[in-house]
Amino acid sequence: MDFEKEIYIKLGQNIKKYRLAKNFSQEKLSELLDANPKFIGHVERVERYISLKKLIQISQILDIPLYSFFDFRNTN
């Protein structure tokens, strides 16, 4: 697997972890991002890459520091 894909996989895992910790469904978070209802699911499964702009918005919505999404120490 290439390095870039690995980063997006770990990023998707962290988005999912923080989303679930805040009790948001994929659909609800997508709605708050003004995105397609399936957007977050696609990002978490790395079927789609997320932009920095959307990641910043997720950080604000979930009230999670942006750098936390890049902490890959506890991802599988």
N, CA, C and O atoms as a Tripos MOL2 file, in Angstrom:
@<TRIPOS>MOLECULE
protein
  304   303    76     0     0
PROTEIN
NO_CHARGES

@<TRIPOS>ATOM
      1 N           0.8470   -1.1830    0.0000 N.3       1 MET1
      2 CA          0.0000    0.0000    0.0000 C.3       1 MET1
      3 C           0.8920    1.2460    0.0000 C.2       1 MET1
      4 O           1.9290    1.2790    0.6630 O.2       1 MET1
      5 N           0.4770    2.2580   -0.7460 N.am      2 ASP2
      6 CA          1.3120    3.4560   -0.7940 C.3       2 ASP2
      7 C           1.0750    4.3470    0.4290 C.2       2 ASP2
      8 O           0.0360    4.2740    1.0860 O.2       2 ASP2
      9 N           2.0470    5.1680    0.7050 N.am      3 PHE3
     10 CA          2.0550    6.0030    1.9040 C.3       3 PHE3
     11 C           0.8430    6.9340    1.9650 C.2       3 PHE3
     12 O           0.2240    7.0800    3.0190 O.2       3 PHE3
     13 N           0.5060    7.5610    0.8410 N.am      4 GLU4
     14 CA         -0.6240    8.5000    0.8120 C.3       4 GLU4
     15 C          -1.9240    7.7960    1.1890 C.2       4 GLU4
     16 O          -2.6980    8.3120    1.9950 O.2       4 GLU4
     17 N          -2.1620    6.6330    0.6170 N.am      5 LYS5
     18 CA         -3.3840    5.8730    0.9130 C.3       5 LYS5
     19 C          -3.4280    5.5090    2.3990 C.2       5 LYS5
     20 O          -4.4830    5.5700    3.0320 O.2       5 LYS5
     21 N          -2.2830    5.1340    2.9400 N.am      6 GLU6
     22 CA         -2.1960    4.7810    4.3580 C.3       6 GLU6
     23 C          -2.5950    5.9640    5.2470 C.2       6 GLU6
     24 O          -3.2860    5.7870    6.2500 O.2       6 GLU6
     25 N          -2.1610    7.1500    4.8800 N.am      7 ILE7
     26 CA         -2.5130    8.3610    5.6290 C.3       7 ILE7
     27 C          -4.0250    8.5710    5.6070 C.2       7 ILE7
     28 O          -4.6280    8.8510    6.6430 O.2       7 ILE7
     29 N          -4.6400    8.4360    4.4320 N.am      8 TYR8
     30 CA         -6.0870    8.6300    4.3280 C.3       8 TYR8
     31 C          -6.8580    7.5600    5.0920 C.2       8 TYR8
     32 O          -7.9230    7.8460    5.6380 O.2       8 TYR8
     33 N          -6.3430    6.3420    5.1400 N.am      9 ILE9
     34 CA         -6.9950    5.2780    5.9170 C.3       9 ILE9
     35 C          -6.9870    5.6470    7.4010 C.2       9 ILE9
     36 O          -8.0130    5.5500    8.0750 O.2       9 ILE9
     37 N          -5.8420    6.0650    7.8990 N.am     10 LYS10
     38 CA         -5.7290    6.4300    9.3120 C.3      10 LYS10
     39 C          -6.5440    7.6760    9.6300 C.2      10 LYS10
     40 O          -7.1380    7.7770   10.7030 O.2      10 LYS10
     41 N          -6.5730    8.6130    8.7100 N.am     11 LEU11
     42 CA         -7.3800    9.8150    8.8770 C.3      11 LEU11
     43 C          -8.8620    9.4450    8.9640 C.2      11 LEU11
     44 O          -9.5840    9.9560    9.8200 O.2      11 LEU11
     45 N          -9.3100    8.5590    8.0790 N.am     12 GLY12
     46 CA        -10.6980    8.0890    8.1070 C.3      12 GLY12
     47 C         -11.0380    7.3870    9.4090 C.2      12 GLY12
     48 O         -12.1370    7.5550    9.9380 O.2      12 GLY12
     49 N         -10.1060    6.6030    9.9300 N.am     13 GLN13
     50 CA        -10.3250    5.9140   11.2050 C.3      13 GLN13
     51 C         -10.4840    6.9200   12.3410 C.2      13 GLN13
     52 O         -11.3210    6.7390   13.2250 O.2      13 GLN13
     53 N          -9.6800    7.9750   12.3120 N.am     14 ASN14
     54 CA         -9.7840    8.9940   13.3570 C.3      14 ASN14
     55 C         -11.0670    9.8040   13.2330 C.2      14 ASN14
     56 O         -11.6830   10.1380   14.2450 O.2      14 ASN14
     57 N         -11.4720   10.1190   12.0320 N.am     15 ILE15
     58 CA        -12.7420   10.8280   11.8520 C.3      15 ILE15
     59 C         -13.8640    9.9900   12.4470 C.2      15 ILE15
     60 O         -14.7110   10.5050   13.1770 O.2      15 ILE15
     61 N         -13.8690    8.7090   12.1380 N.am     16 LYS16
     62 CA        -14.9030    7.8110   12.6660 C.3      16 LYS16
     63 C         -14.8520    7.7560   14.1920 C.2      16 LYS16
     64 O         -15.8890    7.8330   14.8510 O.2      16 LYS16
     65 N         -13.6580    7.6240   14.7500 N.am     17 LYS17
     66 CA        -13.5000    7.5400   16.2090 C.3      17 LYS17
     67 C         -14.0810    8.7740   16.8950 C.2      17 LYS17
     68 O         -14.8420    8.6510   17.8560 O.2      17 LYS17
     69 N         -13.7300    9.9530   16.4100 N.am     18 TYR18
     70 CA        -14.2120   11.1800   17.0440 C.3      18 TYR18
     71 C         -15.6950   11.4170   16.7630 C.2      18 TYR18
     72 O         -16.4100   11.9430   17.6160 O.2      18 TYR18
     73 N         -16.1580   11.0350   15.5820 N.am     19 ARG19
     74 CA        -17.5840   11.1670   15.2580 C.3      19 ARG19
     75 C         -18.4180   10.3210   16.2110 C.2      19 ARG19
     76 O         -19.4160   10.7930   16.7550 O.2      19 ARG19
     77 N         -18.0120    9.0740   16.4100 N.am     20 LEU20
     78 CA        -18.7480    8.1750   17.3040 C.3      20 LEU20
     79 C         -18.6690    8.6400   18.7570 C.2      20 LEU20
     80 O         -19.6390    8.5080   19.5040 O.2      20 LEU20
     81 N         -17.5310    9.1810   19.1570 N.am     21 ALA21
     82 CA        -17.3770    9.6810   20.5260 C.3      21 ALA21
     83 C         -18.3470   10.8240   20.8190 C.2      21 ALA21
     84 O         -18.7550   11.0280   21.9610 O.2      21 ALA21
     85 N         -18.7060   11.5590   19.7770 N.am     22 LYS22
     86 CA        -19.6510   12.6740   19.9260 C.3      22 LYS22
     87 C         -21.0810   12.2670   19.5570 C.2      22 LYS22
     88 O         -21.9730   13.1130   19.4880 O.2      22 LYS22
     89 N         -21.2920   10.9730   19.3210 N.am     23 ASN23
     90 CA        -22.6180   10.4270   18.9990 C.3      23 ASN23
     91 C         -23.2530   11.0280   17.7490 C.2      23 ASN23
     92 O         -24.4560   11.2870   17.7160 O.2      23 ASN23
     93 N         -22.4450   11.2440   16.7360 N.am     24 PHE24
     94 CA        -22.9450   11.7150   15.4510 C.3      24 PHE24
     95 C         -23.0370   10.5350   14.4950 C.2      24 PHE24
     96 O         -22.1340    9.7000   14.4380 O.2      24 PHE24
     97 N         -24.1280   10.4700   13.7450 N.am     25 SER25
     98 CA        -24.2060    9.4940   12.6530 C.3      25 SER25
     99 C         -23.4380   10.0630   11.4620 C.2      25 SER25
    100 O         -23.1510   11.2590   11.4070 O.2      25 SER25
    101 N         -23.1150    9.1940   10.5190 N.am     26 GLN26
    102 CA        -22.4610    9.6610    9.2930 C.3      26 GLN26
    103 C         -23.3540   10.6690    8.5840 C.2      26 GLN26
    104 O         -22.8830   11.6900    8.0830 O.2      26 GLN26
    105 N         -24.6410   10.3700    8.5480 N.am     27 GLU27
    106 CA        -25.5880   11.2420    7.8460 C.3      27 GLU27
    107 C         -25.6880   12.6120    8.5130 C.2      27 GLU27
    108 O         -25.7190   13.6360    7.8310 O.2      27 GLU27
    109 N         -25.7370   12.6290    9.8550 N.am     28 LYS28
    110 CA        -25.8600   13.8930   10.5790 C.3      28 LYS28
    111 C         -24.6280   14.7710   10.3600 C.2      28 LYS28
    112 O         -24.7530   15.9720   10.1190 O.2      28 LYS28
    113 N         -23.4460   14.1720   10.4450 N.am     29 LEU29
    114 CA        -22.2280   14.9530   10.2290 C.3      29 LEU29
    115 C         -22.1610   15.4560    8.7920 C.2      29 LEU29
    116 O         -21.7670   16.5960    8.5480 O.2      29 LEU29
    117 N         -22.5410   14.6160    7.8510 N.am     30 SER30
    118 CA        -22.5760   15.0430    6.4400 C.3      30 SER30
    119 C         -23.5200   16.2210    6.2590 C.2      30 SER30
    120 O         -23.2100   17.1770    5.5480 O.2      30 SER30
    121 N         -24.6820   16.1420    6.9150 N.am     31 GLU31
    122 CA        -25.6750   17.2190    6.8210 C.3      31 GLU31
    123 C         -25.1040   18.5280    7.3660 C.2      31 GLU31
    124 O         -25.2820   19.5850    6.7600 O.2      31 GLU31
    125 N         -24.4250   18.4580    8.5000 N.am     32 LEU32
    126 CA        -23.8410   19.6610    9.0890 C.3      32 LEU32
    127 C         -22.7270   20.2410    8.2310 C.2      32 LEU32
    128 O         -22.4230   21.4310    8.3150 O.2      32 LEU32
    129 N         -22.1190   19.3950    7.4040 N.am     33 LEU33
    130 CA        -21.0840   19.8490    6.4700 C.3      33 LEU33
    131 C         -21.6850   20.3650    5.1700 C.2      33 LEU33
    132 O         -20.9680   20.8360    4.2870 O.2      33 LEU33
    133 N         -23.0040   20.2740    5.0600 N.am     34 ASP34
    134 CA        -23.7000   20.6330    3.8250 C.3      34 ASP34
    135 C         -23.1700   19.7970    2.6620 C.2      34 ASP34
    136 O         -22.9010   20.3050    1.5730 O.2      34 ASP34
    137 N         -23.0290   18.4960    2.9290 N.am     35 ALA35
    138 CA        -22.4910   17.5580    1.9420 C.3      35 ALA35
    139 C         -23.5100   16.4540    1.6740 C.2      35 ALA35
    140 O         -24.5240   16.3410    2.3630 O.2      35 ALA35
    141 N         -23.2220   15.6530    0.6710 N.am     36 ASN36
    142 CA        -24.0380   14.4900    0.3540 C.3      36 ASN36
    143 C         -24.1750   13.6310    1.6120 C.2      36 ASN36
    144 O         -23.2010   13.4780    2.3490 O.2      36 ASN36
    145 N         -25.3630   13.0630    1.8780 N.am     37 PRO37
    146 CA        -25.5670   12.2510    3.0880 C.3      37 PRO37
    147 C         -24.5760   11.0940    3.2450 C.2      37 PRO37
    148 O         -24.3380   10.6330    4.3610 O.2      37 PRO37
    149 N         -24.0110   10.6310    2.1590 N.am     38 LYS38
    150 CA        -23.0760    9.5040    2.2190 C.3      38 LYS38
    151 C         -21.6050    9.9480    2.2580 C.2      38 LYS38
    152 O         -20.7000    9.1140    2.2640 O.2      38 LYS38
    153 N         -21.3810   11.2540    2.2830 N.am     39 PHE39
    154 CA        -20.0230   11.7950    2.2070 C.3      39 PHE39
    155 C         -19.0930   11.2380    3.2860 C.2      39 PHE39
    156 O         -18.0090   10.7470    2.9730 O.2      39 PHE39
    157 N         -19.5060   11.3100    4.5390 N.am     40 ILE40
    158 CA        -18.6360   10.8700    5.6370 C.3      40 ILE40
    159 C         -18.3380    9.3800    5.5310 C.2      40 ILE40
    160 O         -17.2090    8.9610    5.7850 O.2      40 ILE40
    161 N         -19.3160    8.5850    5.1670 N.am     41 GLY41
    162 CA        -19.0730    7.1560    4.9700 C.3      41 GLY41
    163 C         -18.0210    6.9120    3.9060 C.2      41 GLY41
    164 O         -17.1490    6.0590    4.0700 O.2      41 GLY41
    165 N         -18.1010    7.6550    2.8240 N.am     42 HIS42
    166 CA        -17.1050    7.5270    1.7470 C.3      42 HIS42
    167 C         -15.7080    7.9160    2.2370 C.2      42 HIS42
    168 O         -14.7190    7.2670    1.8960 O.2      42 HIS42
    169 N         -15.6370    8.9690    3.0280 N.am     43 VAL43
    170 CA        -14.3440    9.4240    3.5510 C.3      43 VAL43
    171 C         -13.7770    8.4000    4.5330 C.2      43 VAL43
    172 O         -12.5910    8.0750    4.4770 O.2      43 VAL43
    173 N         -14.6210    7.8930    5.4290 N.am     44 GLU44
    174 CA        -14.1440    6.9280    6.4250 C.3      44 GLU44
    175 C         -13.6700    5.6270    5.7820 C.2      44 GLU44
    176 O         -12.7640    4.9740    6.2990 O.2      44 GLU44
    177 N         -14.2680    5.2540    4.6780 N.am     45 ARG45
    178 CA        -13.8740    4.0240    3.9680 C.3      45 ARG45
    179 C         -12.8340    4.2980    2.8750 C.2      45 ARG45
    180 O         -12.4510    3.3910    2.1360 O.2      45 ARG45
    181 N         -12.3930    5.5240    2.7800 N.am     46 VAL46
    182 CA        -11.4030    5.9810    1.7920 C.3      46 VAL46
    183 C         -11.8700    5.6800    0.3680 C.2      46 VAL46
    184 O         -11.0790    5.3040   -0.4960 O.2      46 VAL46
    185 N         -13.1510    5.8520    0.1500 N.am     47 GLU47
    186 CA        -13.6990    5.7860   -1.2050 C.3      47 GLU47
    187 C         -13.6390    7.1720   -1.8320 C.2      47 GLU47
    188 O         -13.8650    7.3480   -3.0300 O.2      47 GLU47
    189 N         -13.3300    8.1410   -0.9920 N.am     48 ARG48
    190 CA        -13.2210    9.5260   -1.4210 C.3      48 ARG48
    191 C         -12.2210   10.2210   -0.5060 C.2      48 ARG48
    192 O         -12.1880    9.9500    0.6940 O.2      48 ARG48
    193 N         -11.4150   11.1060   -1.0550 N.am     49 TYR49
    194 CA        -10.4570   11.8550   -0.2430 C.3      49 TYR49
    195 C         -11.1130   13.1360    0.2540 C.2      49 TYR49
    196 O         -11.9180   13.7500   -0.4470 O.2      49 TYR49
    197 N         -10.7610   13.5250    1.4600 N.am     50 ILE50
    198 CA        -11.3450   14.7180    2.0690 C.3      50 ILE50
    199 C         -10.4100   15.9130    1.8600 C.2      50 ILE50
    200 O          -9.1870   15.7730    1.8780 O.2      50 ILE50
    201 N         -11.0030   17.0730    1.6630 N.am     51 SER51
    202 CA        -10.2080   18.2970    1.5270 C.3      51 SER51
    203 C          -9.8670   18.8360    2.9150 C.2      51 SER51
    204 O         -10.5250   18.5110    3.9040 O.2      51 SER51
    205 N          -8.8420   19.6500    2.9670 N.am     52 LEU52
    206 CA         -8.4680   20.2830    4.2270 C.3      52 LEU52
    207 C          -9.6090   21.1660    4.7270 C.2      52 LEU52
    208 O          -9.8610   21.2320    5.9310 O.2      52 LEU52
    209 N         -10.2910   21.8340    3.8220 N.am     53 LYS53
    210 CA        -11.4140   22.6960    4.2020 C.3      53 LYS53
    211 C         -12.4850   21.9000    4.9400 C.2      53 LYS53
    212 O         -12.9750   22.3360    5.9810 O.2      53 LYS53
    213 N         -12.8520   20.7310    4.4060 N.am     54 LYS54
    214 CA        -13.8740   19.8950    5.0530 C.3      54 LYS54
    215 C         -13.3600   19.3500    6.3830 C.2      54 LYS54
    216 O         -14.1180   19.2570    7.3490 O.2      54 LYS54
    217 N         -12.0880   18.9940    6.4400 N.am     55 LEU55
    218 CA        -11.5190   18.4810    7.6840 C.3      55 LEU55
    219 C         -11.5430   19.5620    8.7730 C.2      55 LEU55
    220 O         -11.8160   19.2680    9.9360 O.2      55 LEU55
    221 N         -11.2630   20.7860    8.3980 N.am     56 ILE56
    222 CA        -11.3430   21.9020    9.3490 C.3      56 ILE56
    223 C         -12.7780   22.0650    9.8390 C.2      56 ILE56
    224 O         -13.0080   22.2880   11.0280 O.2      56 ILE56
    225 N         -13.7360   21.9560    8.9360 N.am     57 GLN57
    226 CA        -15.1430   22.0590    9.3290 C.3      57 GLN57
    227 C         -15.5270   20.9410   10.3020 C.2      57 GLN57
    228 O         -16.2270   21.1880   11.2840 O.2      57 GLN57
    229 N         -15.0770   19.7240   10.0350 N.am     58 ILE58
    230 CA        -15.3600   18.6020   10.9400 C.3      58 ILE58
    231 C         -14.7510   18.8790   12.3100 C.2      58 ILE58
    232 O         -15.3810   18.6300   13.3390 O.2      58 ILE58
    233 N         -13.5360   19.3890   12.3190 N.am     59 SER59
    234 CA        -12.8570   19.7370   13.5610 C.3      59 SER59
    235 C         -13.6930   20.7240   14.3790 C.2      59 SER59
    236 O         -13.8220   20.5810   15.5950 O.2      59 SER59
    237 N         -14.2500   21.7080   13.7110 N.am     60 GLN60
    238 CA        -15.0650   22.7160   14.3920 C.3      60 GLN60
    239 C         -16.3910   22.1280   14.8660 C.2      60 GLN60
    240 O         -16.8160   22.3950   15.9900 O.2      60 GLN60
    241 N         -17.0420   21.3410   14.0340 N.am     61 ILE61
    242 CA        -18.3300   20.7460   14.3950 C.3      61 ILE61
    243 C         -18.1880   19.8100   15.5930 C.2      61 ILE61
    244 O         -18.9980   19.8490   16.5190 O.2      61 ILE61
    245 N         -17.1550   18.9710   15.5680 N.am     62 LEU62
    246 CA        -16.9660   17.9930   16.6390 C.3      62 LEU62
    247 C         -16.2140   18.5730   17.8410 C.2      62 LEU62
    248 O         -16.0710   17.9120   18.8700 O.2      62 LEU62
    249 N         -15.7350   19.8150   17.7010 N.am     63 ASP63
    250 CA        -14.9630   20.4790   18.7460 C.3      63 ASP63
    251 C         -13.7340   19.6470   19.1290 C.2      63 ASP63
    252 O         -13.4630   19.3940   20.3030 O.2      63 ASP63
    253 N         -13.0060   19.2360   18.0920 N.am     64 ILE64
    254 CA        -11.7880   18.4390   18.2320 C.3      64 ILE64
    255 C         -10.6530   19.2400   17.5850 C.2      64 ILE64
    256 O         -10.8190   19.7320   16.4690 O.2      64 ILE64
    257 N          -9.5150   19.3830   18.2540 N.am     65 PRO65
    258 CA         -8.3990   20.0940   17.6100 C.3      65 PRO65
    259 C          -8.0150   19.4170   16.2900 C.2      65 PRO65
    260 O          -7.9740   18.1900   16.2030 O.2      65 PRO65
    261 N          -7.7410   20.2070   15.2940 N.am     66 LEU66
    262 CA         -7.4230   19.6820   13.9640 C.3      66 LEU66
    263 C          -6.2780   18.6730   14.0060 C.2      66 LEU66
    264 O          -6.3280   17.6490   13.3250 O.2      66 LEU66
    265 N          -5.2550   18.9560   14.7980 N.am     67 TYR67
    266 CA         -4.0970   18.0570   14.8470 C.3      67 TYR67
    267 C          -4.4560   16.6610   15.3510 C.2      67 TYR67
    268 O          -3.7480   15.6990   15.0550 O.2      67 TYR67
    269 N          -5.5450   16.5400   16.1070 N.am     68 SER68
    270 CA         -5.9490   15.2300   16.6390 C.3      68 SER68
    271 C          -6.2650   14.2330   15.5360 C.2      68 SER68
    272 O          -6.0760   13.0300   15.7150 O.2      68 SER68
    273 N          -6.7390   14.7140   14.4110 N.am     69 PHE69
    274 CA         -7.0610   13.8170   13.2970 C.3      69 PHE69
    275 C          -5.7960   13.2010   12.6960 C.2      69 PHE69
    276 O          -5.8620   12.1930   11.9920 O.2      69 PHE69
    277 N          -4.6470   13.8140   12.9790 N.am     70 PHE70
    278 CA         -3.3750   13.3280   12.4390 C.3      70 PHE70
    279 C          -2.5420   12.5780   13.4830 C.2      70 PHE70
    280 O          -1.3720   12.2740   13.2490 O.2      70 PHE70
    281 N          -3.1430   12.2890   14.6180 N.am     71 ASP71
    282 CA         -2.4720   11.4840   15.6460 C.3      71 ASP71
    283 C          -2.7720   10.0230   15.3370 C.2      71 ASP71
    284 O          -3.8560    9.5250   15.6400 O.2      71 ASP71
    285 N          -1.8200    9.3530   14.7410 N.am     72 PHE72
    286 CA         -2.0280    7.9820   14.2570 C.3      72 PHE72
    287 C          -1.4790    6.9210   15.2060 C.2      72 PHE72
    288 O          -1.3790    5.7520   14.8320 O.2      72 PHE72
    289 N          -1.1270    7.3060   16.4110 N.am     73 ARG73
    290 CA         -0.5310    6.3440   17.3390 C.3      73 ARG73
    291 C          -1.4770    5.2200   17.7430 C.2      73 ARG73
    292 O          -1.0240    4.1030   17.9930 O.2      73 ARG73
    293 N          -2.7730    5.4870   17.8130 N.am     74 ASN74
    294 CA         -3.7230    4.4720   18.2760 C.3      74 ASN74
    295 C          -4.6380    3.9610   17.1780 C.2      74 ASN74
    296 O          -5.7180    3.4490   17.4710 O.2      74 ASN74
    297 N          -4.2360    4.0870   15.9290 N.am     75 THR75
    298 CA         -5.0350    3.5540   14.8250 C.3      75 THR75
    299 C          -4.4650    2.2140   14.4080 C.2      75 THR75
    300 O          -3.2720    1.9530   14.5590 O.2      75 THR75
    301 N          -5.3340    1.3720   13.8820 N.am     76 ASN76
    302 CA         -4.8870    0.0240   13.4640 C.3      76 ASN76
    303 C          -4.3400    0.0560   12.0710 C.2      76 ASN76
    304 O          -3.9180   -0.9760   11.5500 O.2      76 ASN76
@<TRIPOS>BOND
     1     1     2 1
     2     2     3 1
     3     3     4 2
     4     3     5 am
     5     5     6 1
     6     6     7 1
     7     7     8 2
     8     7     9 am
     9     9    10 1
    10    10    11 1
    11    11    12 2
    12    11    13 am
    13    13    14 1
    14    14    15 1
    15    15    16 2
    16    15    17 am
    17    17    18 1
    18    18    19 1
    19    19    20 2
    20    19    21 am
    21    21    22 1
    22    22    23 1
    23    23    24 2
    24    23    25 am
    25    25    26 1
    26    26    27 1
    27    27    28 2
    28    27    29 am
    29    29    30 1
    30    30    31 1
    31    31    32 2
    32    31    33 am
    33    33    34 1
    34    34    35 1
    35    35    36 2
    36    35    37 am
    37    37    38 1
    38    38    39 1
    39    39    40 2
    40    39    41 am
    41    41    42 1
    42    42    43 1
    43    43    44 2
    44    43    45 am
    45    45    46 1
    46    46    47 1
    47    47    48 2
    48    47    49 am
    49    49    50 1
    50    50    51 1
    51    51    52 2
    52    51    53 am
    53    53    54 1
    54    54    55 1
    55    55    56 2
    56    55    57 am
    57    57    58 1
    58    58    59 1
    59    59    60 2
    60    59    61 am
    61    61    62 1
    62    62    63 1
    63    63    64 2
    64    63    65 am
    65    65    66 1
    66    66    67 1
    67    67    68 2
    68    67    69 am
    69    69    70 1
    70    70    71 1
    71    71    72 2
    72    71    73 am
    73    73    74 1
    74    74    75 1
    75    75    76 2
    76    75    77 am
    77    77    78 1
    78    78    79 1
    79    79    80 2
    80    79    81 am
    81    81    82 1
    82    82    83 1
    83    83    84 2
    84    83    85 am
    85    85    86 1
    86    86    87 1
    87    87    88 2
    88    87    89 am
    89    89    90 1
    90    90    91 1
    91    91    92 2
    92    91    93 am
    93    93    94 1
    94    94    95 1
    95    95    96 2
    96    95    97 am
    97    97    98 1
    98    98    99 1
    99    99   100 2
   100    99   101 am
   101   101   102 1
   102   102   103 1
   103   103   104 2
   104   103   105 am
   105   105   106 1
   106   106   107 1
   107   107   108 2
   108   107   109 am
   109   109   110 1
   110   110   111 1
   111   111   112 2
   112   111   113 am
   113   113   114 1
   114   114   115 1
   115   115   116 2
   116   115   117 am
   117   117   118 1
   118   118   119 1
   119   119   120 2
   120   119   121 am
   121   121   122 1
   122   122   123 1
   123   123   124 2
   124   123   125 am
   125   125   126 1
   126   126   127 1
   127   127   128 2
   128   127   129 am
   129   129   130 1
   130   130   131 1
   131   131   132 2
   132   131   133 am
   133   133   134 1
   134   134   135 1
   135   135   136 2
   136   135   137 am
   137   137   138 1
   138   138   139 1
   139   139   140 2
   140   139   141 am
   141   141   142 1
   142   142   143 1
   143   143   144 2
   144   143   145 am
   145   145   146 1
   146   146   147 1
   147   147   148 2
   148   147   149 am
   149   149   150 1
   150   150   151 1
   151   151   152 2
   152   151   153 am
   153   153   154 1
   154   154   155 1
   155   155   156 2
   156   155   157 am
   157   157   158 1
   158   158   159 1
   159   159   160 2
   160   159   161 am
   161   161   162 1
   162   162   163 1
   163   163   164 2
   164   163   165 am
   165   165   166 1
   166   166   167 1
   167   167   168 2
   168   167   169 am
   169   169   170 1
   170   170   171 1
   171   171   172 2
   172   171   173 am
   173   173   174 1
   174   174   175 1
   175   175   176 2
   176   175   177 am
   177   177   178 1
   178   178   179 1
   179   179   180 2
   180   179   181 am
   181   181   182 1
   182   182   183 1
   183   183   184 2
   184   183   185 am
   185   185   186 1
   186   186   187 1
   187   187   188 2
   188   187   189 am
   189   189   190 1
   190   190   191 1
   191   191   192 2
   192   191   193 am
   193   193   194 1
   194   194   195 1
   195   195   196 2
   196   195   197 am
   197   197   198 1
   198   198   199 1
   199   199   200 2
   200   199   201 am
   201   201   202 1
   202   202   203 1
   203   203   204 2
   204   203   205 am
   205   205   206 1
   206   206   207 1
   207   207   208 2
   208   207   209 am
   209   209   210 1
   210   210   211 1
   211   211   212 2
   212   211   213 am
   213   213   214 1
   214   214   215 1
   215   215   216 2
   216   215   217 am
   217   217   218 1
   218   218   219 1
   219   219   220 2
   220   219   221 am
   221   221   222 1
   222   222   223 1
   223   223   224 2
   224   223   225 am
   225   225   226 1
   226   226   227 1
   227   227   228 2
   228   227   229 am
   229   229   230 1
   230   230   231 1
   231   231   232 2
   232   231   233 am
   233   233   234 1
   234   234   235 1
   235   235   236 2
   236   235   237 am
   237   237   238 1
   238   238   239 1
   239   239   240 2
   240   239   241 am
   241   241   242 1
   242   242   243 1
   243   243   244 2
   244   243   245 am
   245   245   246 1
   246   246   247 1
   247   247   248 2
   248   247   249 am
   249   249   250 1
   250   250   251 1
   251   251   252 2
   252   251   253 am
   253   253   254 1
   254   254   255 1
   255   255   256 2
   256   255   257 am
   257   257   258 1
   258   258   259 1
   259   259   260 2
   260   259   261 am
   261   261   262 1
   262   262   263 1
   263   263   264 2
   264   263   265 am
   265   265   266 1
   266   266   267 1
   267   267   268 2
   268   267   269 am
   269   269   270 1
   270   270   271 1
   271   271   272 2
   272   271   273 am
   273   273   274 1
   274   274   275 1
   275   275   276 2
   276   275   277 am
   277   277   278 1
   278   278   279 1
   279   279   280 2
   280   279   281 am
   281   281   282 1
   282   282   283 1
   283   283   284 2
   284   283   285 am
   285   285   286 1
   286   286   287 1
   287   287   288 2
   288   287   289 am
   289   289   290 1
   290   290   291 1
   291   291   292 2
   292   291   293 am
   293   293   294 1
   294   294   295 1
   295   295   296 2
   296   295   297 am
   297   297   298 1
   298   298   299 1
   299   299   300 2
   300   299   301 am
   301   301   302 1
   302   302   303 1
   303   303   304 2
@<TRIPOS>SUBSTRUCTURE
     1 MET1         2 RESIDUE 1 A MET
     2 ASP2         6 RESIDUE 1 A ASP
     3 PHE3        10 RESIDUE 1 A PHE
     4 GLU4        14 RESIDUE 1 A GLU
     5 LYS5        18 RESIDUE 1 A LYS
     6 GLU6        22 RESIDUE 1 A GLU
     7 ILE7        26 RESIDUE 1 A ILE
     8 TYR8        30 RESIDUE 1 A TYR
     9 ILE9        34 RESIDUE 1 A ILE
    10 LYS10       38 RESIDUE 1 A LYS
    11 LEU11       42 RESIDUE 1 A LEU
    12 GLY12       46 RESIDUE 1 A GLY
    13 GLN13       50 RESIDUE 1 A GLN
    14 ASN14       54 RESIDUE 1 A ASN
    15 ILE15       58 RESIDUE 1 A ILE
    16 LYS16       62 RESIDUE 1 A LYS
    17 LYS17       66 RESIDUE 1 A LYS
    18 TYR18       70 RESIDUE 1 A TYR
    19 ARG19       74 RESIDUE 1 A ARG
    20 LEU20       78 RESIDUE 1 A LEU
    21 ALA21       82 RESIDUE 1 A ALA
    22 LYS22       86 RESIDUE 1 A LYS
    23 ASN23       90 RESIDUE 1 A ASN
    24 PHE24       94 RESIDUE 1 A PHE
    25 SER25       98 RESIDUE 1 A SER
    26 GLN26      102 RESIDUE 1 A GLN
    27 GLU27      106 RESIDUE 1 A GLU
    28 LYS28      110 RESIDUE 1 A LYS
    29 LEU29      114 RESIDUE 1 A LEU
    30 SER30      118 RESIDUE 1 A SER
    31 GLU31      122 RESIDUE 1 A GLU
    32 LEU32      126 RESIDUE 1 A LEU
    33 LEU33      130 RESIDUE 1 A LEU
    34 ASP34      134 RESIDUE 1 A ASP
    35 ALA35      138 RESIDUE 1 A ALA
    36 ASN36      142 RESIDUE 1 A ASN
    37 PRO37      146 RESIDUE 1 A PRO
    38 LYS38      150 RESIDUE 1 A LYS
    39 PHE39      154 RESIDUE 1 A PHE
    40 ILE40      158 RESIDUE 1 A ILE
    41 GLY41      162 RESIDUE 1 A GLY
    42 HIS42      166 RESIDUE 1 A HIS
    43 VAL43      170 RESIDUE 1 A VAL
    44 GLU44      174 RESIDUE 1 A GLU
    45 ARG45      178 RESIDUE 1 A ARG
    46 VAL46      182 RESIDUE 1 A VAL
    47 GLU47      186 RESIDUE 1 A GLU
    48 ARG48      190 RESIDUE 1 A ARG
    49 TYR49      194 RESIDUE 1 A TYR
    50 ILE50      198 RESIDUE 1 A ILE
    51 SER51      202 RESIDUE 1 A SER
    52 LEU52      206 RESIDUE 1 A LEU
    53 LYS53      210 RESIDUE 1 A LYS
    54 LYS54      214 RESIDUE 1 A LYS
    55 LEU55      218 RESIDUE 1 A LEU
    56 ILE56      222 RESIDUE 1 A ILE
    57 GLN57      226 RESIDUE 1 A GLN
    58 ILE58      230 RESIDUE 1 A ILE
    59 SER59      234 RESIDUE 1 A SER
    60 GLN60      238 RESIDUE 1 A GLN
    61 ILE61      242 RESIDUE 1 A ILE
    62 LEU62      246 RESIDUE 1 A LEU
    63 ASP63      250 RESIDUE 1 A ASP
    64 ILE64      254 RESIDUE 1 A ILE
    65 PRO65      258 RESIDUE 1 A PRO
    66 LEU66      262 RESIDUE 1 A LEU
    67 TYR67      266 RESIDUE 1 A TYR
    68 SER68      270 RESIDUE 1 A SER
    69 PHE69      274 RESIDUE 1 A PHE
    70 PHE70      278 RESIDUE 1 A PHE
    71 ASP71      282 RESIDUE 1 A ASP
    72 PHE72      286 RESIDUE 1 A PHE
    73 ARG73      290 RESIDUE 1 A ARG
    74 ASN74      294 RESIDUE 1 A ASN
    75 THR75      298 RESIDUE 1 A THR
    76 ASN76      302 RESIDUE 1 A ASN
